Amino acid sequence: MQFHPHQTVSHLYKKGLFTSLFALWYLPLSAASITYQIEIPKPHTHMIQVEMTLEGARGDVVIGMPVWTPGSYLIREFERHIQDITTRGADGRTLPMEKLDKNHWKIDGGWRDKDIVVRYRVYAFEHSVRTSFVNAEHALINGASVFMYWQGHLSEKHTVHVTLPPQWSTISTSLEPFHVPGNTTFTAHDYDELVDSPLELGNQHEISFLVDGKPHVIALYGLSNYDDAKLVQDFTKIIQVEKALWGELPYDHYLFILHLGTGGGGLEHKNASVMFANRWSFTDQKAYHRLLSLVAHEFFHTWNIKRLRPAGLGPFNYDEEAYTKNLWLVEGFTSYYDEFLLLRAGFYEPEDYFRAVTGHMNNLEGRPGRYHQSLTESSWDAWIKYYRSDEHSKNSTISYYNKGALVGLLLNLKILETTDGEKSLDDLMRVLYERHYKKADAPYAYTDVIQAINQLTGQDFNDFFTRYVAGTDPLPYAEYLDFAGLRLDTAATDSSAWLGITARDQNGQIMVRQVLENSPAWEFGMNMGDEIIAVNGFRTRQFPPEILSELKPGQEIIVTVNRDGVLQDIPLVLGMAPESIHNISRIEAPTEHQRLRYRAWLGQDWPSD
Ligand SMILES: [Zn+2]
């Protein structure tokens, strides 16, 4: 039973007993709520039928469709998949509607007491963690791409009724009530919660388990060879290790939606995550660690972004980009921990962890963009650069995931060093969480992070931030790893001749994909899109061309390419491949000081061999 005070008032208003002044006073008290009925009558056509009822609507109302979804910083224009919109009043009459711009519609509801019913269909056939997808087998619904909002009423309660196709049995969602088999009606306190609560519909396999008395569900879609008991055991380890770091599980229940197929990636939500992984991720140890790292990553966001959040990211404006300088902390530190916590949870040995770090380092060091874009710039421009990469991105940009994870590592080592092993990055995360979520529930600014580290360590970290976060100085890996008795080995110089391009075999054609800045190919004018035909007149059908192994850096060669259907000879001088980082290893004779840092950081003693 719902309270409808406006019915009485409206009735009196029609009788002329109320002045318009009273009506104006009264309006804001009007209890509005929004209900969606979703149906997928023919899943194989990928169409979702939505009926949205605006209860308590009076006068003109504006409805809109988000152009992006939180956690994925790209304008996706979800409104482009909306079709067949109709509107009617409670009496069934069609209401006039006008499209105001690309994603807003105005409905002329008049001043009569009524509910407005909006019906529309959504084409959902984009299979990713941040979009919606429906086929004959199942549906993944990400709210921002399916549910329109009622402008001015985002903070009201939102209710969803789901009608499953008869051949489907299960609805998995973190909306309330949680995990009640057979239930088809769910509520969200507001629109943000609605679109932050994905729904998986179909015949997926659900595994439910408790951690600290709180219900957790893994909803698995896709044929695979996983073992239920092992999944519960290993997910629980990750949940426990992250809870220990942050101090609490901050939710009543949590849902992992895991699609097993050919894709990869994840998207975090407040009480859920959506993850795609290869279906054969359970026997090969590397593949399994990749999956666990993804789980650790998305789950870490339960705190780092979904509750502890930077200025700019929430409350959300769904109509335009939301800017922040701090994705290096949101995504970068989460990427630092998604590997590091596998060590803490017992999945990794230190050597496994060092290998993962080495991979991150080579990734950054192989990008000329590290000289041109800082972490704060990369965050701010995520919308136009990170999410819209092209052949030049490697030359002009870095990834806030990649460099952010490395800065997280260095910051941890520096905090350990300056506090004699007493404090670590964990303490910083906890301080920020306490201060900006638990106490104030207010977003943090860039300067708040520096201030918190300075307080934690009693040192001034401004220079660190100026150089490595807001600046493009090379990262001091070796100096900082030495704090913990570790050293970097660079690979023996590769003397093989180098062009400085990446290329791909495309149906037997060797096509240039990227030309690295300041490489021989860059200086002598090879282009993205060139097809490499021959080197020094010898036909090549592979990359790198076989003949390169016979040549030396400094030698002049002729590369024959097909550019726009015309053969061209490009003379160039071969370069030398840049050094790569080979290995992180323990030094032979660590000091007591270094052993102490090593232990404080990795949580295990320096091996006594
Ligand atoms: Zn993330």
Boltz pocket constraint, residues with backbone or C-beta under 6 A from the ligand:
constraints:
  - pocket:
      binder: B
      contacts: [[A, 266], [A, 268], [A, 297], [A, 298], [A, 301], [A, 330], [A, 331], [A, 334]]
      max_distance: 6.0
